[in-house]
Amino acid sequence: MAAAGREEVVLVFDCGATNLEAVAVDPQGTIVAQASRANSPKPQEDGEPEWLVWDLEKIWRGLCEGAREVSKKVDPESIKAVTVTTWGADGAPVRRDGTPTYPPISWQCPRTEENMKRIIKSIPALEVFKITGYQPIPFNTLFKMIWLGENVPKALGDADTWLMMPGLIAHKLTDKFHIDPTSASTMMAMDLGKRDWSPSLLDLAGLDPGFFPDWHEPGQIVGYVTARAEKECSIPSGIPLVAGGHDTQFALFGSGARIDEAILSSGTWEILGVRSNAYNPSRTALVDGLIIEADVRPGLWNPQLLMMGSGVLEWVLNNFFLRMGDERYDIMIDEATNVPAGSEGLILIPSFVRESGPTKKYGTMGTLLGLTLRTSRGQVIRSTIEGLSFQLKQALRILVEATGIDVKGIRVVGGGGKNFLWNQIRADVTGLPVTITEQQEYTALGAALVAWIGIGRYRSLKDARESVFSQEKVFEPSANQRLYENAFERYMNSLESLRGYYRS
């Protein structure tokens, strides 16, 4: 991280499901200060034991603490704009003063599973996919709104509007309501080809477009930081808040990937996507689990595959390395490194979420195949990384078929890009060069560049992105590539074999 100075910066609230980041970024894309706080959903006090919601006030306090910490490292007067980027799908109905009439339901909450299964029986999946670009997944915002209408109608009846997570935080800063297309495209409620609401989909929840706030495209000024917000988070009042949105799209933009590169945003979830100038929601894409979201820039779309990522590694870490202290992740990777490629025949199917990802059409759940009494912990770890990489190759095949883009490389952004063993296995399994860069905070970088455009520092997204440079490291396929070609075929055969088991 560069030393802080009096260089002008924008402040990005980069809010993830596991970490809340306040990040100060200069016009060249350099992070000059940042602060982080942990984040997680909580059990709903008046709900079922497994129901999970977000504590909006706790999130706000964490962001304010981070902003105050950053303000001690940079001159607050050097902050020229603020923007917000968060995970997708989650939001809440709010009153005119911005207070939620019901807490934001977490994407990890299972309450909408049954109503999703019931609803999708009555609507043609392909028709919905062609309109929204979205697969039916329990955490889709539309199913949450339908659930509220059926179970807590007062929450929607007392609400003035609905805000997605970026809008909830932006309101805390400015007292203004807004919604952006990148976040709304995660709701399964947009007519994605028109970059506007779908009245027919909203009608399923008994809502209409008038219930939602005005659109603000990424880069447009939403409002200005209030005096109350200044007291709480030390961001000077009167500075503009520039519309941000869904973190995935900003990571895609901030990565600077070439037109022939796929971008893998690797965190708890992994999202493999491209930036495309064509919207083509085909039947094959639906069956293979593709989703399409609105790009940061109008006229572009982000076809992508959503799949479990390091969340599976975290499961291994929390179940096999509980008492190993702060170095347990490094210990885990060292053990995996010492296991031969192919994990001596052990195969992991990383489908921890049945309704999404490239294994969707097989209906499988997470599965370990080939266990023996001699299986080591290191084999389990390496087979997990290999299984995630096989899933990536499968997703890449689907993406290429759906878009027609001749992908010649993969650019990895996010926390998963820091794992060198995983990157090498990705290259070996896909047969493509895997590129990472010194700068890994691409969500914050992409959001910051859009904010600089919003306040006039850059003329366009192209102008902004060309101002940023970062050192790259490329992982080329190794001699293990041929071995992994055979292992991938075993993986695919295993999926076919499991299809009948999980559907019976």
C-alpha positions as a Python dict, from the first residue, in 0.01 Angstrom:
ca = {
    (1, 'M'): (0, 0, 0),
    (2, 'A'): (131, 343, -89),
    (3, 'A'): (202, 594, 184),
    (4, 'A'): (-80, 838, 248),
    (5, 'G'): (-42, 1201, 149),
    (6, 'R'): (-247, 1500, 41),
    (7, 'E'): (-322, 1347, -299),
    (8, 'E'): (-691, 1371, -384),
    (9, 'V'): (-880, 1045, -327),
    (10, 'V'): (-1225, 896, -353),
    (11, 'L'): (-1356, 679, -71),
    (12, 'V'): (-1509, 346, -165),
    (13, 'F'): (-1733, 155, 73),
    (14, 'D'): (-1663, -197, -56),
    (15, 'C'): (-1911, -405, 140),
    (16, 'G'): (-1878, -780, 116),
    (17, 'A'): (-2066, -1059, 289),
    (18, 'T'): (-1759, -1135, 503),
    (19, 'N'): (-1569, -804, 510),
    (20, 'L'): (-1662, -435, 517),
    (21, 'E'): (-1390, -223, 358),
    (22, 'A'): (-1336, 152, 351),
    (23, 'V'): (-1080, 217, 75),
    (24, 'A'): (-923, 548, -31),
    (25, 'V'): (-812, 539, -397),
    (26, 'D'): (-623, 806, -589),
    (27, 'P'): (-684, 895, -959),
    (28, 'Q'): (-417, 646, -1073),
    (29, 'G'): (-593, 358, -898),
    (30, 'T'): (-347, 337, -608),
    (31, 'I'): (-491, 241, -271),
    (32, 'V'): (-351, 497, -27),
    (33, 'A'): (-542, 384, 282),
    (34, 'Q'): (-793, 119, 379),
    (35, 'A'): (-960, -31, 683),
    (36, 'S'): (-1161, -349, 726),
    (37, 'R'): (-1422, -488, 962),
    (38, 'A'): (-1573, -836, 972),
    (39, 'N'): (-1925, -888, 844),
    (40, 'S'): (-2174, -1174, 866),
    (41, 'P'): (-2551, -1224, 878),
    (42, 'K'): (-2722, -1297, 1207),
    (43, 'P'): (-3012, -1522, 1311),
    (44, 'Q'): (-3343, -1337, 1301),
    (45, 'E'): (-3462, -1285, 1658),
    (46, 'D'): (-3834, -1333, 1587),
    (47, 'G'): (-3797, -1597, 1315),
    (48, 'E'): (-3716, -1962, 1264),
    (49, 'P'): (-3377, -2084, 1395),
    (50, 'E'): (-3225, -2106, 1045),
    (51, 'W'): (-3346, -1765, 924),
    (52, 'L'): (-3065, -1517, 859),
    (53, 'V'): (-3082, -1140, 816),
    (54, 'W'): (-2838, -851, 795),
    (55, 'D'): (-2802, -605, 1083),
    (56, 'L'): (-2801, -282, 881),
    (57, 'E'): (-2705, -67, 1180),
    (58, 'K'): (-2408, -293, 1259),
    (59, 'I'): (-2296, -275, 895),
    (60, 'W'): (-2324, 103, 904),
    (61, 'R'): (-2125, 122, 1229),
    (62, 'G'): (-1853, -98, 1080),
    (63, 'L'): (-1830, 121, 770),
    (64, 'C'): (-1820, 435, 984),
    (65, 'E'): (-1540, 290, 1196),
    (66, 'G'): (-1348, 205, 880),
    (67, 'A'): (-1406, 551, 733),
    (68, 'R'): (-1286, 719, 1052),
    (69, 'E'): (-975, 501, 1049),
    (70, 'V'): (-903, 594, 688),
    (71, 'S'): (-961, 962, 770),
    (72, 'K'): (-672, 941, 1016),
    (73, 'K'): (-443, 828, 732),
    (74, 'V'): (-554, 1077, 468),
    (75, 'D'): (-657, 1438, 499),
    (76, 'P'): (-1040, 1429, 510),
    (77, 'E'): (-1040, 1738, 289),
    (78, 'S'): (-866, 1533, 18),
    (79, 'I'): (-1174, 1306, -13),
    (80, 'K'): (-1352, 1431, -325),
    (81, 'A'): (-1630, 1172, -357),
    (82, 'V'): (-1769, 858, -198),
    (83, 'T'): (-1927, 554, -361),
    (84, 'V'): (-2074, 222, -248),
    (85, 'T'): (-2044, -128, -391),
    (86, 'T'): (-2189, -441, -229),
    (87, 'W'): (-2296, -798, -292),
    (88, 'G'): (-2616, -850, -492),
    (89, 'A'): (-2964, -996, -435),
    (90, 'D'): (-3022, -853, -86),
    (91, 'G'): (-3227, -544, -2),
    (92, 'A'): (-3516, -425, 211),
    (93, 'P'): (-3844, -229, 204),
    (94, 'V'): (-3799, 110, 371),
    (95, 'R'): (-4013, 393, 505),
    (96, 'R'): (-3988, 749, 383),
    (97, 'D'): (-3717, 818, 645),
    (98, 'G'): (-3511, 523, 518),
    (99, 'T'): (-3571, 287, 811),
    (100, 'P'): (-3644, -72, 703),
    (101, 'T'): (-3992, -209, 764),
    (102, 'Y'): (-3828, -554, 764),
    (103, 'P'): (-3459, -643, 799),
    (104, 'P'): (-3266, -733, 482),
    (105, 'I'): (-3298, -1108, 431),
    (106, 'S'): (-2958, -1267, 368),
    (107, 'W'): (-2884, -1464, 53),
    (108, 'Q'): (-2779, -1743, 292),
    (109, 'C'): (-3129, -1767, 443),
    (110, 'P'): (-3330, -2076, 333),
    (111, 'R'): (-3679, -1934, 392),
    (112, 'T'): (-3754, -1872, 23),
    (113, 'E'): (-3670, -2222, -102),
    (114, 'E'): (-4024, -2359, -86),
    (115, 'N'): (-4196, -2056, -237),
    (116, 'M'): (-3938, -2055, -520),
    (117, 'K'): (-4016, -2419, -601),
    (118, 'R'): (-4388, -2341, -605),
    (119, 'I'): (-4358, -2026, -816),
    (120, 'I'): (-4130, -2166, -1086),
    (121, 'K'): (-4387, -2441, -1153),
    (122, 'S'): (-4633, -2175, -1268),
    (123, 'I'): (-4405, -1961, -1488),
    (124, 'P'): (-4209, -2070, -1799),
    (125, 'A'): (-3843, -2075, -1697),
    (126, 'L'): (-3717, -1992, -2047),
    (127, 'E'): (-3951, -1691, -2076),
    (128, 'V'): (-3831, -1557, -1742),
    (129, 'F'): (-3468, -1617, -1839),
    (130, 'K'): (-3513, -1435, -2169),
    (131, 'I'): (-3655, -1132, -1986),
    (132, 'T'): (-3433, -1119, -1679),
    (133, 'G'): (-3119, -1315, -1773),
    (134, 'Y'): (-3154, -1489, -1437),
    (135, 'Q'): (-3187, -1846, -1319),
    (136, 'P'): (-3440, -1924, -1044),
    (137, 'I'): (-3222, -1931, -732),
    (138, 'P'): (-3381, -1915, -383),
    (139, 'F'): (-3192, -1599, -287),
    (140, 'N'): (-3317, -1398, -587),
    (141, 'T'): (-3469, -1073, -460),
    (142, 'L'): (-3798, -1137, -636),
    (143, 'F'): (-3861, -1447, -424),
    (144, 'K'): (-3789, -1247, -107),
    (145, 'M'): (-4039, -981, -209),
    (146, 'I'): (-4298, -1252, -284),
    (147, 'W'): (-4226, -1414, 53),
    (148, 'L'): (-4277, -1082, 231),
    (149, 'G'): (-4604, -1022, 47),
    (150, 'E'): (-4735, -1363, 151),
    (151, 'N'): (-4601, -1375, 508),
    (152, 'V'): (-4545, -1016, 625),
    (153, 'P'): (-4767, -802, 397),
    (154, 'K'): (-4745, -511, 641),
    (155, 'A'): (-4372, -481, 569),
    (156, 'L'): (-4444, -398, 204),
    (157, 'G'): (-4764, -206, 283),
    (158, 'D'): (-4587, 30, 525),
    (159, 'A'): (-4290, 82, 292),
    (160, 'D'): (-4236, 385, 72),
    (161, 'T'): (-3989, 205, -157),
    (162, 'W'): (-3736, -78, -185),
    (163, 'L'): (-3360, -31, -164),
    (164, 'M'): (-3087, -278, -253),
    (165, 'M'): (-2781, -290, -25),
    (166, 'P'): (-2591, -9, -204),
    (167, 'G'): (-2902, 209, -180),
    (168, 'L'): (-2947, 136, 192),
    (169, 'I'): (-2593, 251, 267),
    (170, 'A'): (-2611, 545, 26),
    (171, 'H'): (-2924, 666, 205),
    (172, 'K'): (-2733, 664, 534),
    (173, 'L'): (-2483, 899, 370),
    (174, 'T'): (-2714, 1130, 174),
    (175, 'D'): (-3081, 1081, 278),
    (176, 'K'): (-3151, 1012, -92),
    (177, 'F'): (-3320, 708, -246),
    (178, 'H'): (-3179, 545, -559),
    (179, 'I'): (-3130, 215, -737),
    (180, 'D'): (-2870, 127, -999),
    (181, 'P'): (-2903, -121, -1289),
    (182, 'T'): (-2610, -341, -1183),
    (183, 'S'): (-2770, -417, -845),
    (184, 'A'): (-3122, -439, -986),
    (185, 'S'): (-3005, -691, -1244),
    (186, 'T'): (-2944, -937, -955),
    (187, 'M'): (-3313, -922, -854),
    (188, 'M'): (-3471, -1134, -1133),
    (189, 'A'): (-3708, -842, -1184),
    (190, 'M'): (-3551, -644, -1470),
    (191, 'D'): (-3613, -653, -1843),
    (192, 'L'): (-3241, -683, -1900),
    (193, 'G'): (-3245, -619, -2272),
    (194, 'K'): (-3415, -282, -2205),
    (195, 'R'): (-3216, -203, -1886),
    (196, 'D'): (-3545, -129, -1710),
    (197, 'W'): (-3802, -298, -1485),
    (198, 'S'): (-4012, -592, -1599),
    (199, 'P'): (-4372, -512, -1495),
    (200, 'S'): (-4476, -876, -1551),
    (201, 'L'): (-4212, -1012, -1312),
    (202, 'L'): (-4278, -747, -1048),
    (203, 'D'): (-4647, -831, -1069),
    (204, 'L'): (-4568, -1175, -925),
    (205, 'A'): (-4483, -992, -602),
    (206, 'G'): (-4783, -760, -630),
    (207, 'L'): (-4553, -466, -703),
    (208, 'D'): (-4506, -225, -993),
    (209, 'P'): (-4215, -9, -1116),
    (210, 'G'): (-4353, 295, -933),
    (211, 'F'): (-4268, 132, -601),
    (212, 'F'): (-3896, 165, -670),
    (213, 'P'): (-3675, 477, -660),
    (214, 'D'): (-3532, 655, -963),
    (215, 'W'): (-3260, 487, -1165),
    (216, 'H'): (-2905, 616, -1129),
    (217, 'E'): (-2644, 481, -1366),
    (218, 'P'): (-2297, 408, -1222),
    (219, 'G'): (-2106, 736, -1228),
    (220, 'Q'): (-2409, 962, -1174),
    (221, 'I'): (-2424, 1177, -862),
    (222, 'V'): (-2699, 1057, -625),
    (223, 'G'): (-2668, 1323, -356),
    (224, 'Y'): (-2429, 1477, -107),
    (225, 'V'): (-2298, 1365, 232),
    (226, 'T'): (-2510, 1509, 512),
    (227, 'A'): (-2389, 1678, 828),
    (228, 'R'): (-2528, 1385, 1029),
    (229, 'A'): (-2325, 1136, 822),
    (230, 'E'): (-2013, 1351, 866),
    (231, 'K'): (-2046, 1322, 1244),
    (232, 'E'): (-2080, 946, 1222),
    (233, 'C'): (-1811, 858, 969),
    (234, 'S'): (-1584, 1166, 933),
    (235, 'I'): (-1651, 1207, 561),
    (236, 'P'): (-1683, 1582, 496),
    (237, 'S'): (-2042, 1693, 443),
    (238, 'G'): (-2125, 1826, 100),
    (239, 'I'): (-1903, 1590, -99),
    (240, 'P'): (-2090, 1399, -373),
    (241, 'L'): (-2197, 1038, -350),
    (242, 'V'): (-2153, 876, -690),
    (243, 'A'): (-2371, 577, -780),
    (244, 'G'): (-2189, 245, -752),
    (245, 'G'): (-2360, -93, -746),
    (246, 'H'): (-2302, -467, -756),
    (247, 'D'): (-1946, -566, -670),
    (248, 'T'): (-1908, -829, -943),
    (249, 'Q'): (-1963, -583, -1227),
    (250, 'F'): (-1714, -337, -1081),
    (251, 'A'): (-1454, -612, -1044),
    (252, 'L'): (-1506, -705, -1409),
    (253, 'F'): (-1458, -343, -1514),
    (254, 'G'): (-1168, -275, -1277),
    (255, 'S'): (-976, -585, -1387),
    (256, 'G'): (-886, -429, -1722),
    (257, 'A'): (-931, -766, -1894),
    (258, 'R'): (-886, -783, -2270),
    (259, 'I'): (-1186, -867, -2488),
    (260, 'D'): (-1055, -1224, -2528),
    (261, 'E'): (-1004, -1279, -2154),
    (262, 'A'): (-1256, -1426, -1915),
    (263, 'I'): (-1261, -1270, -1569),
    (264, 'L'): (-1284, -1490, -1261),
    (265, 'S'): (-1396, -1299, -953),
    (266, 'S'): (-1282, -1537, -682),
    (267, 'G'): (-1407, -1508, -327),
    (268, 'T'): (-1652, -1705, -111),
    (269, 'W'): (-1836, -1742, -441),
    (270, 'E'): (-1668, -1750, -779),
    (271, 'I'): (-1810, -1574, -1081),
    (272, 'L'): (-1667, -1641, -1424),
    (273, 'G'): (-1779, -1380, -1673),
    (274, 'V'): (-1707, -1167, -1976),
    (275, 'R'): (-1813, -822, -2092),
    (276, 'S'): (-2025, -873, -2402),
    (277, 'N'): (-2204, -637, -2642),
    (278, 'A'): (-2471, -901, -2712),
    (279, 'Y'): (-2765, -1016, -2498),
    (280, 'N'): (-2837, -1378, -2588),
    (281, 'P'): (-3036, -1568, -2322),
    (282, 'S'): (-3074, -1900, -2504),
    (283, 'R'): (-3234, -2226, -2391),
    (284, 'T'): (-2892, -2392, -2375),
    (285, 'A'): (-2760, -2112, -2155),
    (286, 'L'): (-3057, -2159, -1921),
    (287, 'V'): (-3006, -2534, -1890),
    (288, 'D'): (-2631, -2493, -1833),
    (289, 'G'): (-2676, -2249, -1546),
    (290, 'L'): (-2565, -1922, -1709),
    (291, 'I'): (-2686, -1593, -1566),
    (292, 'I'): (-2661, -1249, -1729),
    (293, 'E'): (-2633, -917, -1547),
    (294, 'A'): (-2618, -552, -1648),
    (295, 'D'): (-2266, -421, -1707),
    (296, 'V'): (-2141, -99, -1550),
    (297, 'R'): (-2170, 54, -1897),
    (298, 'P'): (-2507, 68, -2079),
    (299, 'G'): (-2505, -142, -2396),
    (300, 'L'): (-2292, -417, -2243),
    (301, 'W'): (-2392, -729, -2054),
    (302, 'N'): (-2209, -969, -1824),
    (303, 'P'): (-2284, -1334, -1907),
    (304, 'Q'): (-2146, -1535, -1617),
    (305, 'L'): (-2151, -1855, -1417),
    (306, 'L'): (-2206, -1833, -1042),
    (307, 'M'): (-2050, -2112, -838),
    (308, 'M'): (-1910, -2183, -495),
    (309, 'G'): (-1547, -2077, -456),
    (310, 'S'): (-1334, -2034, -147),
    (311, 'G'): (-1646, -2099, 60),
    (312, 'V'): (-1568, -2466, -3),
    (313, 'L'): (-1207, -2417, 110),
    (314, 'E'): (-1337, -2236, 419),
    (315, 'W'): (-1550, -2544, 490),
    (316, 'V'): (-1236, -2759, 474),
    (317, 'L'): (-1044, -2511, 689),
    (318, 'N'): (-1314, -2495, 956),
    (319, 'N'): (-1364, -2871, 972),
    (320, 'F'): (-1007, -3004, 933),
    (321, 'F'): (-787, -2724, 1075),
    (322, 'L'): (-976, -2588, 1373),
    (323, 'R'): (-694, -2565, 1628),
    (324, 'M'): (-402, -2443, 1422),
    (325, 'G'): (-405, -2070, 1485),
    (326, 'D'): (-353, -1785, 1241),
    (327, 'E'): (-124, -1986, 1011),
    (328, 'R'): (-374, -2264, 944),
    (329, 'Y'): (-451, -2150, 587),
    (330, 'D'): (-81, -2166, 493),
    (331, 'I'): (-54, -2507, 661),
    (332, 'M'): (-353, -2627, 459),
    (333, 'I'): (-204, -2513, 128),
    (334, 'D'): (138, -2665, 214),
    (335, 'E'): (-27, -3002, 274),
    (336, 'A'): (-211, -2980, -59),
    (337, 'T'): (113, -2886, -240),
    (338, 'N'): (279, -3206, -116),
    (339, 'V'): (7, -3426, -272),
    (340, 'P'): (63, -3536, -636),
    (341, 'A'): (-153, -3383, -909),
    (342, 'G'): (-478, -3578, -936),
    (343, 'S'): (-502, -3631, -557),
    (344, 'E'): (-437, -4005, -610),
    (345, 'G'): (-784, -4050, -757),
    (346, 'L'): (-987, -3856, -499),
    (347, 'I'): (-1252, -3637, -666),
    (348, 'L'): (-1455, -3357, -508),
    (349, 'I'): (-1778, -3230, -665),
    (350, 'P'): (-1804, -2874, -525),
    (351, 'S'): (-2181, -2829, -581),
    (352, 'F'): (-2269, -2709, -232),
    (353, 'V'): (-2562, -2512, -381),
    (354, 'R'): (-2779, -2727, -605),
    (355, 'E'): (-2963, -2447, -788),
    (356, 'S'): (-2668, -2261, -940),
    (357, 'G'): (-2342, -2309, -1122),
    (358, 'P'): (-2225, -2532, -1405),
    (359, 'T'): (-2340, -2849, -1222),
    (360, 'K'): (-2698, -2719, -1198),
    (361, 'K'): (-2838, -2950, -1464),
    (362, 'Y'): (-2696, -3256, -1284),
    (363, 'G'): (-2875, -3172, -957),
    (364, 'T'): (-2579, -3283, -745),
    (365, 'M'): (-2468, -3168, -403),
    (366, 'G'): (-2114, -3152, -265),
    (367, 'T'): (-1961, -3500, -294),
    (368, 'L'): (-1627, -3669, -223),
    (369, 'L'): (-1557, -3977, -435),
    (370, 'G'): (-1276, -4228, -390),
    (371, 'L'): (-1224, -4219, -13),
    (372, 'T'): (-1016, -4503, 133),
    (373, 'L'): (-869, -4574, 474),
    (374, 'R'): (-541, -4435, 339),
    (375, 'T'): (-688, -4103, 226),
    (376, 'S'): (-495, -3816, 384),
    (377, 'R'): (-610, -3473, 484),
    (378, 'G'): (-380, -3328, 220),
    (379, 'Q'): (-560, -3531, -48),
    (380, 'V'): (-893, -3389, 63),
    (381, 'I'): (-754, -3035, 38),
    (382, 'R'): (-592, -3083, -303),
    (383, 'S'): (-900, -3261, -441),
    (384, 'T'): (-1106, -2963, -322),
    (385, 'I'): (-886, -2718, -515),
    (386, 'E'): (-886, -2950, -818),
    (387, 'G'): (-1265, -2993, -799),
    (388, 'L'): (-1311, -2616, -795),
    (389, 'S'): (-1080, -2594, -1097),
    (390, 'F'): (-1274, -2865, -1284),
    (391, 'Q'): (-1588, -2665, -1211),
    (392, 'L'): (-1411, -2361, -1362),
    (393, 'K'): (-1327, -2553, -1681),
    (394, 'Q'): (-1686, -2670, -1708),
    (395, 'A'): (-1807, -2310, -1663),
    (396, 'L'): (-1561, -2187, -1925),
    (397, 'R'): (-1699, -2434, -2180),
    (398, 'I'): (-2054, -2312, -2115),
    (399, 'L'): (-1953, -1947, -2134),
    (400, 'V'): (-1770, -1988, -2466),
    (401, 'E'): (-2063, -2177, -2619),
    (402, 'A'): (-2315, -1917, -2499),
    (403, 'T'): (-2121, -1607, -2609),
    (404, 'G'): (-1912, -1723, -2903),
    (405, 'I'): (-1612, -1541, -2754),
    (406, 'D'): (-1279, -1714, -2823),
    (407, 'V'): (-1134, -1699, -2472),
    (408, 'K'): (-754, -1708, -2475),
    (409, 'G'): (-688, -1648, -2106),
    (410, 'I'): (-835, -1604, -1760),
    (411, 'R'): (-779, -1304, -1536),
    (412, 'V'): (-835, -1376, -1165),
    (413, 'V'): (-944, -1099, -929),
    (414, 'G'): (-1036, -1112, -562),
    (415, 'G'): (-901, -1305, -266),
    (416, 'G'): (-880, -1636, -456),
    (417, 'G'): (-614, -1484, -680),
    (418, 'K'): (-366, -1482, -390),
    (419, 'N'): (-348, -1862, -376),
    (420, 'F'): (-60, -1951, -613),
    (421, 'L'): (-123, -2328, -598),
    (422, 'W'): (-484, -2277, -698),
    (423, 'N'): (-384, -2046, -986),
    (424, 'Q'): (-137, -2303, -1122),
    (425, 'I'): (-398, -2579, -1102),
    (426, 'R'): (-648, -2349, -1278),
    (427, 'A'): (-397, -2304, -1563),
    (428, 'D'): (-321, -2676, -1581),
    (429, 'V'): (-688, -2779, -1580),
    (430, 'T'): (-813, -2521, -1833),
    (431, 'G'): (-503, -2524, -2053),
    (432, 'L'): (-508, -2143, -2053),
    (433, 'P'): (-273, -1883, -1903),
    (434, 'V'): (-405, -1747, -1574),
    (435, 'T'): (-314, -1386, -1498),
    (436, 'I'): (-313, -1212, -1163),
    (437, 'T'): (-193, -862, -1088),
    (438, 'E'): (-27, -689, -798),
    (439, 'Q'): (-350, -500, -742),
    (440, 'Q'): (-614, -744, -619),
    (441, 'E'): (-880, -500, -494),
    (442, 'Y'): (-1048, -475, -832),
    (443, 'T'): (-1397, -415, -699),
    (444, 'A'): (-1277, -108, -510),
    (445, 'L'): (-1064, -2, -806),
    (446, 'G'): (-1352, -30, -1055),
    (447, 'A'): (-1586, 159, -824),
    (448, 'A'): (-1325, 429, -763),
    (449, 'L'): (-1266, 486, -1133),
    (450, 'V'): (-1639, 523, -1190),
    (451, 'A'): (-1651, 774, -904),
    (452, 'W'): (-1370, 976, -1064),
    (453, 'I'): (-1578, 991, -1381),
    (454, 'G'): (-1878, 1107, -1179),
    (455, 'I'): (-1691, 1411, -1051),
    (456, 'G'): (-1532, 1492, -1386),
    (457, 'R'): (-1172, 1374, -1339),
    (458, 'Y'): (-1209, 1139, -1638),
    (459, 'R'): (-1428, 1174, -1946),
    (460, 'S'): (-1527, 810, -1986),
    (461, 'L'): (-1484, 458, -1848),
    (462, 'K'): (-1227, 390, -2122),
    (463, 'D'): (-1034, 705, -2031),
    (464, 'A'): (-1040, 612, -1662),
    (465, 'R'): (-935, 251, -1705),
    (466, 'E'): (-643, 340, -1937),
    (467, 'S'): (-495, 556, -1661),
    (468, 'V'): (-433, 256, -1436),
    (469, 'F'): (-144, 13, -1467),
    (470, 'S'): (-49, -283, -1251),
    (471, 'Q'): (225, -547, -1255),
    (472, 'E'): (110, -888, -1373),
    (473, 'K'): (205, -1248, -1296),
    (474, 'V'): (106, -1517, -1547),
    (475, 'F'): (67, -1888, -1462),
    (476, 'E'): (121, -2094, -1778),
    (477, 'P'): (-8, -2452, -1807),
    (478, 'S'): (255, -2700, -1683),
    (479, 'A'): (337, -3062, -1764),
    (480, 'N'): (38, -3161, -1545),
    (481, 'Q'): (-203, -3041, -1815),
    (482, 'R'): (-235, -3384, -1981),
    (483, 'L'): (-290, -3557, -1646),
    (484, 'Y'): (-569, -3311, -1565),
    (485, 'E'): (-735, -3369, -1902),
    (486, 'N'): (-789, -3731, -1797),
    (487, 'A'): (-891, -3631, -1444),
    (488, 'F'): (-1148, -3386, -1584),
    (489, 'E'): (-1308, -3663, -1788),
    (490, 'R'): (-1340, -3872, -1469),
    (491, 'Y'): (-1494, -3568, -1299),
    (492, 'M'): (-1754, -3530, -1576),
    (493, 'N'): (-1828, -3904, -1574),
    (494, 'S'): (-1881, -3879, -1198),
    (495, 'L'): (-2133, -3600, -1248),
    (496, 'E'): (-2326, -3814, -1496),
    (497, 'S'): (-2324, -4107, -1253),
    (498, 'L'): (-2445, -3892, -965),
    (499, 'R'): (-2727, -3735, -1166),
    (500, 'G'): (-2965, -4025, -1106),
    (501, 'Y'): (-2865, -4069, -741),
    (502, 'Y'): (-2944, -3710, -638),
    (503, 'R'): (-3267, -3698, -837),
    (504, 'S'): (-3404, -4023, -695),
}
